[in-house]
Amino acid sequence: MSKKGVSTGTVHTLPADLKKEIIASPKVLALWEDITPLARNEWICWVISGKKAETRGIRIKKALSKLKGGMRRPCCWAGCTHR
């Protein structure tokens, strides 16, 4: 991790709510910093692409769970269309 803070994606910036949860888990933070900027971008895009706040909250919880399990990219998702 750089002195500037938690790394972000290639297109999307890391939203505060997701950043807070990533920082709260050392295991997730370590993996987050180890994955590529493109992979981080896909996680961010997957989380923010939910239309409802409830969906976003669910996606943040799922992302943390999957990252804790070592998953490096969101699965079963077409990927970020913004790159």
C-alpha positions as CSV (number, residue, x, y, z in Angstrom):
1,M,0.0,0.0,0.0
2,S,1.3,3.4,-0.8
3,K,1.5,6.3,1.6
4,K,-1.3,8.0,-0.2
5,G,-3.8,5.4,0.9
6,V,-5.7,2.4,-0.5
7,S,-5.1,1.7,-4.2
8,T,-7.9,2.4,-6.6
9,G,-9.0,1.1,-10.0
10,T,-8.0,2.1,-13.5
11,V,-11.2,4.0,-14.3
12,H,-13.2,4.0,-11.1
13,T,-12.1,5.6,-7.9
14,L,-12.6,3.7,-4.7
15,P,-15.9,4.8,-3.0
16,A,-15.7,5.7,0.7
17,D,-18.0,2.9,1.9
18,L,-16.1,0.2,0.1
19,K,-12.7,1.7,1.2
20,K,-13.8,1.7,4.8
21,E,-14.7,-2.0,4.7
22,I,-11.5,-2.9,2.9
23,I,-9.4,-1.1,5.5
24,A,-11.3,-2.8,8.3
25,S,-9.9,-6.3,7.2
26,P,-6.2,-6.7,7.0
27,K,-6.6,-9.9,4.9
28,V,-8.8,-8.1,2.4
29,L,-6.5,-5.1,2.3
30,A,-3.5,-7.2,1.6
31,L,-5.2,-9.0,-1.3
32,W,-6.6,-5.7,-2.5
33,E,-3.1,-4.2,-2.8
34,D,-1.9,-7.4,-4.5
35,I,-4.4,-7.6,-7.3
36,T,-4.0,-5.5,-10.5
37,P,-5.5,-2.1,-10.9
38,L,-7.8,-3.6,-13.6
39,A,-9.0,-6.2,-11.1
40,R,-9.7,-3.5,-8.5
41,N,-11.5,-1.6,-11.1
42,E,-13.8,-4.6,-11.8
43,W,-14.6,-5.0,-8.1
44,I,-15.4,-1.3,-7.7
45,C,-17.6,-1.3,-10.9
46,W,-19.4,-4.4,-9.7
47,V,-20.2,-2.8,-6.4
48,I,-21.3,0.6,-7.7
49,S,-23.3,-0.8,-10.7
50,G,-26.1,-1.8,-8.3
51,K,-29.1,0.5,-8.8
52,K,-30.4,0.4,-5.2
53,A,-28.5,1.2,-2.0
54,E,-29.6,-2.2,-0.7
55,T,-28.0,-3.9,-3.7
56,R,-24.8,-2.0,-3.2
57,G,-24.6,-3.0,0.5
58,I,-25.1,-6.6,-0.4
59,R,-22.4,-6.4,-3.1
60,I,-19.9,-4.9,-0.6
61,K,-20.5,-7.7,1.8
62,K,-20.2,-10.3,-0.9
63,A,-17.0,-8.6,-2.3
64,L,-15.4,-8.7,1.2
65,S,-16.3,-12.3,1.6
66,K,-15.0,-13.3,-1.8
67,L,-11.8,-11.3,-1.3
68,K,-11.3,-12.9,2.1
69,G,-11.5,-16.3,0.3
70,G,-8.8,-15.2,-2.1
71,M,-11.0,-14.4,-5.2
72,R,-9.1,-11.9,-7.3
73,R,-12.0,-10.8,-9.6
74,P,-15.8,-10.8,-9.4
75,C,-17.1,-14.0,-11.0
76,C,-20.3,-14.5,-13.1
77,W,-20.2,-10.9,-14.2
78,A,-19.4,-9.6,-17.7
79,G,-16.9,-7.1,-16.4
80,C,-16.6,-3.3,-16.4
81,T,-17.8,-1.8,-19.6
82,H,-16.1,1.6,-18.8
83,R,-12.6,0.5,-19.7
